[in-house]
Amino acid sequence: MGQRPGIGSDEPMPENPLNAAWIVLEAANDLGDHATVEICRRVIDASLNGATASPFDMHVVTEYFR
C-alpha cells in the first residue's frame, strides 16, 4: 500500500472532503473505530449525492489525524 497524504506524513489532508473521508475511512477501519467509519460513510454518501455533509461530520474527518 502506498503512502497517502495525511497518513504518517507532514503533508496536509486533501482539500476535497471526499478524498479526506476515504483516507480517514481506511485508517478508522484499520483501527476498529466504528463510529468514525460511520461518519466517513455519511460524508462519502453526501459527497456522491451532491449534498453537503453535516458540520460535525466534516469536523471529525478534517481533525482525525490531529
mmCIF file of the N, C-alpha and C atoms, coordinates in Angstrom:
data_MODEL
# 
_entry.id   MODEL 
# 
loop_
_atom_site.group_PDB 
_atom_site.id 
_atom_site.type_symbol 
_atom_site.label_atom_id 
_atom_site.label_alt_id 
_atom_site.label_comp_id 
_atom_site.label_asym_id 
_atom_site.label_entity_id 
_atom_site.label_seq_id 
_atom_site.pdbx_PDB_ins_code 
_atom_site.Cartn_x 
_atom_site.Cartn_y 
_atom_site.Cartn_z 
_atom_site.occupancy 
_atom_site.B_iso_or_equiv 
_atom_site.pdbx_formal_charge 
_atom_site.auth_seq_id 
_atom_site.auth_comp_id 
_atom_site.auth_asym_id 
_atom_site.auth_atom_id 
_atom_site.pdbx_PDB_model_num 
ATOM 1   N N  . MET A 1 1  ? 0.860   -1.180 0.000  1.00 0.00 ? 1  MET A N  1 
ATOM 2   C CA . MET A 1 1  ? 0.000   0.000  0.000  1.00 0.00 ? 1  MET A CA 1 
ATOM 3   C C  . MET A 1 1  ? 0.896   1.229  0.000  1.00 0.00 ? 1  MET A C  1 
ATOM 4   N N  . GLY A 1 2  ? 0.619   2.203  -0.830 1.00 0.00 ? 2  GLY A N  1 
ATOM 5   C CA . GLY A 1 2  ? 1.430   3.405  -0.960 1.00 0.00 ? 2  GLY A CA 1 
ATOM 6   C C  . GLY A 1 2  ? 1.139   4.416  0.120  1.00 0.00 ? 2  GLY A C  1 
ATOM 7   N N  . GLN A 1 3  ? 2.026   5.347  0.246  1.00 0.00 ? 3  GLN A N  1 
ATOM 8   C CA . GLN A 1 3  ? 1.867   6.433  1.207  1.00 0.00 ? 3  GLN A CA 1 
ATOM 9   C C  . GLN A 1 3  ? 0.794   7.397  0.723  1.00 0.00 ? 3  GLN A C  1 
ATOM 10  N N  . ARG A 1 4  ? -0.080  7.777  1.579  1.00 0.00 ? 4  ARG A N  1 
ATOM 11  C CA . ARG A 1 4  ? -1.129  8.730  1.242  1.00 0.00 ? 4  ARG A CA 1 
ATOM 12  C C  . ARG A 1 4  ? -0.935  10.000 2.034  1.00 0.00 ? 4  ARG A C  1 
ATOM 13  N N  . PRO A 1 5  ? -1.292  11.159 1.455  1.00 0.00 ? 5  PRO A N  1 
ATOM 14  C CA . PRO A 1 5  ? -1.180  12.403 2.202  1.00 0.00 ? 5  PRO A CA 1 
ATOM 15  C C  . PRO A 1 5  ? -1.973  12.349 3.500  1.00 0.00 ? 5  PRO A C  1 
ATOM 16  N N  . GLY A 1 6  ? -1.378  12.846 4.560  1.00 0.00 ? 6  GLY A N  1 
ATOM 17  C CA . GLY A 1 6  ? -2.076  12.921 5.830  1.00 0.00 ? 6  GLY A CA 1 
ATOM 18  C C  . GLY A 1 6  ? -1.881  11.704 6.711  1.00 0.00 ? 6  GLY A C  1 
ATOM 19  N N  . ILE A 1 7  ? -1.357  10.615 6.144  1.00 0.00 ? 7  ILE A N  1 
ATOM 20  C CA . ILE A 1 7  ? -1.142  9.410  6.928  1.00 0.00 ? 7  ILE A CA 1 
ATOM 21  C C  . ILE A 1 7  ? 0.358   9.219  7.104  1.00 0.00 ? 7  ILE A C  1 
ATOM 22  N N  . GLY A 1 8  ? 0.827   9.426  8.313  1.00 0.00 ? 8  GLY A N  1 
ATOM 23  C CA . GLY A 1 8  ? 2.233   9.238  8.607  1.00 0.00 ? 8  GLY A CA 1 
ATOM 24  C C  . GLY A 1 8  ? 3.147   10.185 7.863  1.00 0.00 ? 8  GLY A C  1 
ATOM 25  N N  . SER A 1 9  ? 2.648   11.333 7.508  1.00 0.00 ? 9  SER A N  1 
ATOM 26  C CA . SER A 1 9  ? 3.472   12.308 6.810  1.00 0.00 ? 9  SER A CA 1 
ATOM 27  C C  . SER A 1 9  ? 3.127   13.700 7.313  1.00 0.00 ? 9  SER A C  1 
ATOM 28  N N  . ASP A 1 10 ? 3.943   14.661 6.898  1.00 0.00 ? 10 ASP A N  1 
ATOM 29  C CA . ASP A 1 10 ? 3.681   16.045 7.272  1.00 0.00 ? 10 ASP A CA 1 
ATOM 30  C C  . ASP A 1 10 ? 2.790   16.757 6.268  1.00 0.00 ? 10 ASP A C  1 
ATOM 31  N N  . GLU A 1 11 ? 2.341   16.024 5.245  1.00 0.00 ? 11 GLU A N  1 
ATOM 32  C CA . GLU A 1 11 ? 1.501   16.637 4.221  1.00 0.00 ? 11 GLU A CA 1 
ATOM 33  C C  . GLU A 1 11 ? 0.105   16.888 4.783  1.00 0.00 ? 11 GLU A C  1 
ATOM 34  N N  . PRO A 1 12 ? -0.514  17.997 4.381  1.00 0.00 ? 12 PRO A N  1 
ATOM 35  C CA . PRO A 1 12 ? -1.868  18.276 4.857  1.00 0.00 ? 12 PRO A CA 1 
ATOM 36  C C  . PRO A 1 12 ? -2.882  17.331 4.243  1.00 0.00 ? 12 PRO A C  1 
ATOM 37  N N  . MET A 1 13 ? -4.022  17.228 4.892  1.00 0.00 ? 13 MET A N  1 
ATOM 38  C CA . MET A 1 13 ? -5.119  16.432 4.345  1.00 0.00 ? 13 MET A CA 1 
ATOM 39  C C  . MET A 1 13 ? -5.598  17.081 3.057  1.00 0.00 ? 13 MET A C  1 
ATOM 40  N N  . PRO A 1 14 ? -6.128  16.290 2.142  1.00 0.00 ? 14 PRO A N  1 
ATOM 41  C CA . PRO A 1 14 ? -6.645  16.854 0.899  1.00 0.00 ? 14 PRO A CA 1 
ATOM 42  C C  . PRO A 1 14 ? -7.759  17.849 1.166  1.00 0.00 ? 14 PRO A C  1 
ATOM 43  N N  . GLU A 1 15 ? -7.856  18.842 0.301  1.00 0.00 ? 15 GLU A N  1 
ATOM 44  C CA . GLU A 1 15 ? -8.909  19.844 0.438  1.00 0.00 ? 15 GLU A CA 1 
ATOM 45  C C  . GLU A 1 15 ? -10.275 19.261 0.080  1.00 0.00 ? 15 GLU A C  1 
ATOM 46  N N  . ASN A 1 16 ? -10.285 18.249 -0.747 1.00 0.00 ? 16 ASN A N  1 
ATOM 47  C CA . ASN A 1 16 ? -11.522 17.633 -1.189 1.00 0.00 ? 16 ASN A CA 1 
ATOM 48  C C  . ASN A 1 16 ? -12.088 16.767 -0.057 1.00 0.00 ? 16 ASN A C  1 
ATOM 49  N N  . PRO A 1 17 ? -13.299 17.062 0.419  1.00 0.00 ? 17 PRO A N  1 
ATOM 50  C CA . PRO A 1 17 ? -13.877 16.289 1.519  1.00 0.00 ? 17 PRO A CA 1 
ATOM 51  C C  . PRO A 1 17 ? -14.026 14.804 1.195  1.00 0.00 ? 17 PRO A C  1 
ATOM 52  N N  . LEU A 1 18 ? -14.310 14.485 -0.060 1.00 0.00 ? 18 LEU A N  1 
ATOM 53  C CA . LEU A 1 18 ? -14.469 13.086 -0.440 1.00 0.00 ? 18 LEU A CA 1 
ATOM 54  C C  . LEU A 1 18 ? -13.139 12.347 -0.299 1.00 0.00 ? 18 LEU A C  1 
ATOM 55  N N  . ASN A 1 19 ? -12.059 12.936 -0.766 1.00 0.00 ? 19 ASN A N  1 
ATOM 56  C CA . ASN A 1 19 ? -10.739 12.300 -0.628 1.00 0.00 ? 19 ASN A CA 1 
ATOM 57  C C  . ASN A 1 19 ? -10.358 12.143 0.834  1.00 0.00 ? 19 ASN A C  1 
ATOM 58  N N  . ALA A 1 20 ? -10.579 13.187 1.615  1.00 0.00 ? 20 ALA A N  1 
ATOM 59  C CA . ALA A 1 20 ? -10.258 13.128 3.042  1.00 0.00 ? 20 ALA A CA 1 
ATOM 60  C C  . ALA A 1 20 ? -11.072 12.039 3.727  1.00 0.00 ? 20 ALA A C  1 
ATOM 61  N N  . ALA A 1 21 ? -12.345 11.931 3.394  1.00 0.00 ? 21 ALA A N  1 
ATOM 62  C CA . ALA A 1 21 ? -13.208 10.924 4.019  1.00 0.00 ? 21 ALA A CA 1 
ATOM 63  C C  . ALA A 1 21 ? -12.723 9.512  3.691  1.00 0.00 ? 21 ALA A C  1 
ATOM 64  N N  . TRP A 1 22 ? -12.270 9.288  2.466  1.00 0.00 ? 22 TRP A N  1 
ATOM 65  C CA . TRP A 1 22 ? -11.762 7.961  2.104  1.00 0.00 ? 22 TRP A CA 1 
ATOM 66  C C  . TRP A 1 22 ? -10.492 7.631  2.886  1.00 0.00 ? 22 TRP A C  1 
ATOM 67  N N  . ILE A 1 23 ? -9.605  8.590  3.059  1.00 0.00 ? 23 ILE A N  1 
ATOM 68  C CA . ILE A 1 23 ? -8.365  8.368  3.812  1.00 0.00 ? 23 ILE A CA 1 
ATOM 69  C C  . ILE A 1 23 ? -8.680  8.063  5.275  1.00 0.00 ? 23 ILE A C  1 
ATOM 70  N N  . VAL A 1 24 ? -9.569  8.855  5.862  1.00 0.00 ? 24 VAL A N  1 
ATOM 71  C CA . VAL A 1 24 ? -9.940  8.642  7.262  1.00 0.00 ? 24 VAL A CA 1 
ATOM 72  C C  . VAL A 1 24 ? -10.695 7.327  7.409  1.00 0.00 ? 24 VAL A C  1 
ATOM 73  N N  . LEU A 1 25 ? -11.550 7.002  6.454  1.00 0.00 ? 25 LEU A N  1 
ATOM 74  C CA . LEU A 1 25 ? -12.288 5.729  6.497  1.00 0.00 ? 25 LEU A CA 1 
ATOM 75  C C  . LEU A 1 25 ? -11.318 4.551  6.563  1.00 0.00 ? 25 LEU A C  1 
ATOM 76  N N  . GLU A 1 26 ? -10.294 4.585  5.733  1.00 0.00 ? 26 GLU A N  1 
ATOM 77  C CA . GLU A 1 26 ? -9.309  3.495  5.731  1.00 0.00 ? 26 GLU A CA 1 
ATOM 78  C C  . GLU A 1 26 ? -8.617  3.375  7.087  1.00 0.00 ? 26 GLU A C  1 
ATOM 79  N N  . ALA A 1 27 ? -8.179  4.501  7.633  1.00 0.00 ? 27 ALA A N  1 
ATOM 80  C CA . ALA A 1 27 ? -7.494  4.484  8.932  1.00 0.00 ? 27 ALA A CA 1 
ATOM 81  C C  . ALA A 1 27 ? -8.431  4.031  10.049 1.00 0.00 ? 27 ALA A C  1 
ATOM 82  N N  . ALA A 1 28 ? -9.638  4.568  10.069 1.00 0.00 ? 28 ALA A N  1 
ATOM 83  C CA . ALA A 1 28 ? -10.601 4.215  11.114 1.00 0.00 ? 28 ALA A CA 1 
ATOM 84  C C  . ALA A 1 28 ? -10.969 2.739  11.032 1.00 0.00 ? 28 ALA A C  1 
ATOM 85  N N  . ASN A 1 29 ? -11.105 2.238  9.823  1.00 0.00 ? 29 ASN A N  1 
ATOM 86  C CA . ASN A 1 29 ? -11.416 0.824  9.638  1.00 0.00 ? 29 ASN A CA 1 
ATOM 87  C C  . ASN A 1 29 ? -10.282 -0.043 10.171 1.00 0.00 ? 29 ASN A C  1 
ATOM 88  N N  . ASP A 1 30 ? -9.034  0.336  9.873  1.00 0.00 ? 30 ASP A N  1 
ATOM 89  C CA . ASP A 1 30 ? -7.871  -0.410 10.370 1.00 0.00 ? 30 ASP A CA 1 
ATOM 90  C C  . ASP A 1 30 ? -7.806  -0.409 11.892 1.00 0.00 ? 30 ASP A C  1 
ATOM 91  N N  . LEU A 1 31 ? -8.238  0.692  12.508 1.00 0.00 ? 31 LEU A N  1 
ATOM 92  C CA . LEU A 1 31 ? -8.185  0.823  13.967 1.00 0.00 ? 31 LEU A CA 1 
ATOM 93  C C  . LEU A 1 31 ? -9.432  0.281  14.667 1.00 0.00 ? 31 LEU A C  1 
ATOM 94  N N  . GLY A 1 32 ? -10.431 -0.137 13.907 1.00 0.00 ? 32 GLY A N  1 
ATOM 95  C CA . GLY A 1 32 ? -11.674 -0.621 14.511 1.00 0.00 ? 32 GLY A CA 1 
ATOM 96  C C  . GLY A 1 32 ? -12.503 0.498  15.101 1.00 0.00 ? 32 GLY A C  1 
ATOM 97  N N  . ASP A 1 33 ? -12.342 1.699  14.595 1.00 0.00 ? 33 ASP A N  1 
ATOM 98  C CA . ASP A 1 33 ? -13.072 2.881  15.079 1.00 0.00 ? 33 ASP A CA 1 
ATOM 99  C C  . ASP A 1 33 ? -14.408 2.969  14.335 1.00 0.00 ? 33 ASP A C  1 
ATOM 100 N N  . HIS A 1 34 ? -15.371 2.204  14.805 1.00 0.00 ? 34 HIS A N  1 
ATOM 101 C CA . HIS A 1 34 ? -16.652 2.054  14.109 1.00 0.00 ? 34 HIS A CA 1 
ATOM 102 C C  . HIS A 1 34 ? -17.446 3.353  14.015 1.00 0.00 ? 34 HIS A C  1 
ATOM 103 N N  . ALA A 1 35 ? -17.371 4.183  15.024 1.00 0.00 ? 35 ALA A N  1 
ATOM 104 C CA . ALA A 1 35 ? -18.105 5.453  14.995 1.00 0.00 ? 35 ALA A CA 1 
ATOM 105 C C  . ALA A 1 35 ? -17.583 6.348  13.872 1.00 0.00 ? 35 ALA A C  1 
ATOM 106 N N  . THR A 1 36 ? -16.265 6.420  13.731 1.00 0.00 ? 36 THR A N  1 
ATOM 107 C CA . THR A 1 36 ? -15.676 7.248  12.682 1.00 0.00 ? 36 THR A CA 1 
ATOM 108 C C  . THR A 1 36 ? -15.934 6.649  11.303 1.00 0.00 ? 36 THR A C  1 
ATOM 109 N N  . VAL A 1 37 ? -15.944 5.331  11.205 1.00 0.00 ? 37 VAL A N  1 
ATOM 110 C CA . VAL A 1 37 ? -16.282 4.683  9.929  1.00 0.00 ? 37 VAL A CA 1 
ATOM 111 C C  . VAL A 1 37 ? -17.668 5.131  9.478  1.00 0.00 ? 37 VAL A C  1 
ATOM 112 N N  . GLU A 1 38 ? -18.632 5.152  10.383 1.00 0.00 ? 38 GLU A N  1 
ATOM 113 C CA . GLU A 1 38 ? -19.990 5.582  10.029 1.00 0.00 ? 38 GLU A CA 1 
ATOM 114 C C  . GLU A 1 38 ? -20.023 7.050  9.613  1.00 0.00 ? 38 GLU A C  1 
ATOM 115 N N  . ILE A 1 39 ? -19.267 7.874  10.305 1.00 0.00 ? 39 ILE A N  1 
ATOM 116 C CA . ILE A 1 39 ? -19.197 9.297  9.952  1.00 0.00 ? 39 ILE A CA 1 
ATOM 117 C C  . ILE A 1 39 ? -18.626 9.448  8.544  1.00 0.00 ? 39 ILE A C  1 
ATOM 118 N N  . CYS A 1 40 ? -17.553 8.729  8.263  1.00 0.00 ? 40 CYS A N  1 
ATOM 119 C CA . CYS A 1 40 ? -16.948 8.798  6.928  1.00 0.00 ? 40 CYS A CA 1 
ATOM 120 C C  . CYS A 1 40 ? -17.924 8.344  5.858  1.00 0.00 ? 40 CYS A C  1 
ATOM 121 N N  . ARG A 1 41 ? -18.665 7.305  6.141  1.00 0.00 ? 41 ARG A N  1 
ATOM 122 C CA . ARG A 1 41 ? -19.658 6.831  5.174  1.00 0.00 ? 41 ARG A CA 1 
ATOM 123 C C  . ARG A 1 41 ? -20.715 7.899  4.900  1.00 0.00 ? 41 ARG A C  1 
ATOM 124 N N  . ARG A 1 42 ? -21.117 8.625  5.940  1.00 0.00 ? 42 ARG A N  1 
ATOM 125 C CA . ARG A 1 42 ? -22.099 9.700  5.727  1.00 0.00 ? 42 ARG A CA 1 
ATOM 126 C C  . ARG A 1 42 ? -21.515 10.812 4.860  1.00 0.00 ? 42 ARG A C  1 
ATOM 127 N N  . VAL A 1 43 ? -20.237 11.168 5.112  1.00 0.00 ? 43 VAL A N  1 
ATOM 128 C CA . VAL A 1 43 ? -19.584 12.210 4.318  1.00 0.00 ? 43 VAL A CA 1 
ATOM 129 C C  . VAL A 1 43 ? -19.449 11.753 2.865  1.00 0.00 ? 43 VAL A C  1 
ATOM 130 N N  . ILE A 1 44 ? -19.044 10.523 2.666  1.00 0.00 ? 44 ILE A N  1 
ATOM 131 C CA . ILE A 1 44 ? -18.892 9.986  1.314  1.00 0.00 ? 44 ILE A CA 1 
ATOM 132 C C  . ILE A 1 44 ? -20.230 9.951  0.601  1.00 0.00 ? 44 ILE A C  1 
ATOM 133 N N  . ASP A 1 45 ? -21.262 9.454  1.269  1.00 0.00 ? 45 ASP A N  1 
ATOM 134 C CA . ASP A 1 45 ? -22.601 9.408  0.662  1.00 0.00 ? 45 ASP A CA 1 
ATOM 135 C C  . ASP A 1 45 ? -23.077 10.802 0.289  1.00 0.00 ? 45 ASP A C  1 
ATOM 136 N N  . ALA A 1 46 ? -22.895 11.755 1.180  1.00 0.00 ? 46 ALA A N  1 
ATOM 137 C CA . ALA A 1 46 ? -23.321 13.134 0.900  1.00 0.00 ? 46 ALA A CA 1 
ATOM 138 C C  . ALA A 1 46 ? -22.581 13.678 -0.311 1.00 0.00 ? 46 ALA A C  1 
ATOM 139 N N  . SER A 1 47 ? -21.266 13.463 -0.361 1.00 0.00 ? 47 SER A N  1 
ATOM 140 C CA . SER A 1 47 ? -20.470 13.969 -1.481 1.00 0.00 ? 47 SER A CA 1 
ATOM 141 C C  . SER A 1 47 ? -20.898 13.343 -2.798 1.00 0.00 ? 47 SER A C  1 
ATOM 142 N N  . LEU A 1 48 ? -21.137 12.053 -2.792 1.00 0.00 ? 48 LEU A N  1 
ATOM 143 C CA . LEU A 1 48 ? -21.535 11.367 -4.020 1.00 0.00 ? 48 LEU A CA 1 
ATOM 144 C C  . LEU A 1 48 ? -22.935 11.749 -4.478 1.00 0.00 ? 48 LEU A C  1 
ATOM 145 N N  . ASN A 1 49 ? -23.777 12.176 -3.533 1.00 0.00 ? 49 ASN A N  1 
ATOM 146 C CA . ASN A 1 49 ? -25.149 12.568 -3.864 1.00 0.00 ? 49 ASN A CA 1 
ATOM 147 C C  . ASN A 1 49 ? -25.299 14.065 -4.093 1.00 0.00 ? 49 ASN A C  1 
ATOM 148 N N  . GLY A 1 50 ? -24.189 14.800 -4.064 1.00 0.00 ? 50 GLY A N  1 
ATOM 149 C CA . GLY A 1 50 ? -24.238 16.238 -4.292 1.00 0.00 ? 50 GLY A CA 1 
ATOM 150 C C  . GLY A 1 50 ? -24.776 17.030 -3.125 1.00 0.00 ? 50 GLY A C  1 
ATOM 151 N N  . ALA A 1 51 ? -24.838 16.407 -1.963 1.00 0.00 ? 51 ALA A N  1 
ATOM 152 C CA . ALA A 1 51 ? -25.320 17.083 -0.758 1.00 0.00 ? 51 ALA A CA 1 
ATOM 153 C C  . ALA A 1 51 ? -24.122 17.572 0.057  1.00 0.00 ? 51 ALA A C  1 
ATOM 154 N N  . THR A 1 52 ? -24.411 18.329 1.082  1.00 0.00 ? 52 THR A N  1 
ATOM 155 C CA . THR A 1 52 ? -23.381 18.808 1.990  1.00 0.00 ? 52 THR A CA 1 
ATOM 156 C C  . THR A 1 52 ? -23.420 17.969 3.257  1.00 0.00 ? 52 THR A C  1 
ATOM 157 N N  . ALA A 1 53 ? -22.263 17.487 3.670  1.00 0.00 ? 53 ALA A N  1 
ATOM 158 C CA . ALA A 1 53 ? -22.179 16.717 4.911  1.00 0.00 ? 53 ALA A CA 1 
ATOM 159 C C  . ALA A 1 53 ? -22.380 17.657 6.096  1.00 0.00 ? 53 ALA A C  1 
ATOM 160 N N  . SER A 1 54 ? -22.801 17.103 7.216  1.00 0.00 ? 54 SER A N  1 
ATOM 161 C CA . SER A 1 54 ? -23.026 17.921 8.401  1.00 0.00 ? 54 SER A CA 1 
ATOM 162 C C  . SER A 1 54 ? -21.704 18.518 8.881  1.00 0.00 ? 54 SER A C  1 
ATOM 163 N N  . PRO A 1 55 ? -21.758 19.698 9.482  1.00 0.00 ? 55 PRO A N  1 
ATOM 164 C CA . PRO A 1 55 ? -20.529 20.314 10.013 1.00 0.00 ? 55 PRO A CA 1 
ATOM 165 C C  . PRO A 1 55 ? -19.814 19.416 11.023 1.00 0.00 ? 55 PRO A C  1 
ATOM 166 N N  . PHE A 1 56 ? -20.563 18.714 11.853 1.00 0.00 ? 56 PHE A N  1 
ATOM 167 C CA . PHE A 1 56 ? -19.949 17.814 12.833 1.00 0.00 ? 56 PHE A CA 1 
ATOM 168 C C  . PHE A 1 56 ? -19.168 16.708 12.128 1.00 0.00 ? 56 PHE A C  1 
ATOM 169 N N  . ASP A 1 57 ? -19.788 16.073 11.127 1.00 0.00 ? 57 ASP A N  1 
ATOM 170 C CA . ASP A 1 57 ? -19.120 15.001 10.400 1.00 0.00 ? 57 ASP A CA 1 
ATOM 171 C C  . ASP A 1 57 ? -17.862 15.507 9.713  1.00 0.00 ? 57 ASP A C  1 
ATOM 172 N N  . MET A 1 58 ? -17.940 16.682 9.105  1.00 0.00 ? 58 MET A N  1 
ATOM 173 C CA . MET A 1 58 ? -16.774 17.245 8.434  1.00 0.00 ? 58 MET A CA 1 
ATOM 174 C C  . MET A 1 58 ? -15.667 17.565 9.434  1.00 0.00 ? 58 MET A C  1 
ATOM 175 N N  . HIS A 1 59 ? -16.047 18.038 10.612 1.00 0.00 ? 59 HIS A N  1 
ATOM 176 C CA . HIS A 1 59 ? -15.055 18.336 11.650 1.00 0.00 ? 59 HIS A CA 1 
ATOM 177 C C  . HIS A 1 59 ? -14.309 17.059 12.047 1.00 0.00 ? 59 HIS A C  1 
ATOM 178 N N  . VAL A 1 60 ? -15.033 15.968 12.229 1.00 0.00 ? 60 VAL A N  1 
ATOM 179 C CA . VAL A 1 60 ? -14.394 14.697 12.597 1.00 0.00 ? 60 VAL A CA 1 
ATOM 180 C C  . VAL A 1 60 ? -13.411 14.272 11.513 1.00 0.00 ? 60 VAL A C  1 
ATOM 181 N N  . VAL A 1 61 ? -13.821 14.365 10.259 1.00 0.00 ? 61 VAL A N  1 
ATOM 182 C CA . VAL A 1 61 ? -12.965 13.946 9.153  1.00 0.00 ? 61 VAL A CA 1 
ATOM 183 C C  . VAL A 1 61 ? -11.718 14.820 9.062  1.00 0.00 ? 61 VAL A C  1 
ATOM 184 N N  . THR A 1 62 ? -11.906 16.128 9.134  1.00 0.00 ? 62 THR A N  1 
ATOM 185 C CA . THR A 1 62 ? -10.749 17.016 8.946  1.00 0.00 ? 62 THR A CA 1 
ATOM 186 C C  . THR A 1 62 ? -9.797  17.039 10.133 1.00 0.00 ? 62 THR A C  1 
ATOM 187 N N  . GLU A 1 63 ? -10.281 16.687 11.314 1.00 0.00 ? 63 GLU A N  1 
ATOM 188 C CA . GLU A 1 63 ? -9.434  16.719 12.515 1.00 0.00 ? 63 GLU A CA 1 
ATOM 189 C C  . GLU A 1 63 ? -8.946  15.345 12.953 1.00 0.00 ? 63 GLU A C  1 
ATOM 190 N N  . TYR A 1 64 ? -9.254  14.310 12.212 1.00 0.00 ? 64 TYR A N  1 
ATOM 191 C CA . TYR A 1 64 ? -8.963  12.931 12.649 1.00 0.00 ? 64 TYR A CA 1 
ATOM 192 C C  . TYR A 1 64 ? -7.494  12.695 12.945 1.00 0.00 ? 64 TYR A C  1 
ATOM 193 N N  . PHE A 1 65 ? -6.604  13.218 12.142 1.00 0.00 ? 65 PHE A N  1 
ATOM 194 C CA . PHE A 1 65 ? -5.174  12.950 12.315 1.00 0.00 ? 65 PHE A CA 1 
ATOM 195 C C  . PHE A 1 65 ? -4.451  13.977 13.167 1.00 0.00 ? 65 PHE A C  1 
ATOM 196 N N  . ARG A 1 66 ? -5.173  14.899 13.744 1.00 0.00 ? 66 ARG A N  1 
ATOM 197 C CA . ARG A 1 66 ? -4.522  15.933 14.558 1.00 0.00 ? 66 ARG A CA 1 
ATOM 198 C C  . ARG A 1 66 ? -4.434  15.514 15.992 1.00 0.00 ? 66 ARG A C  1 
# 
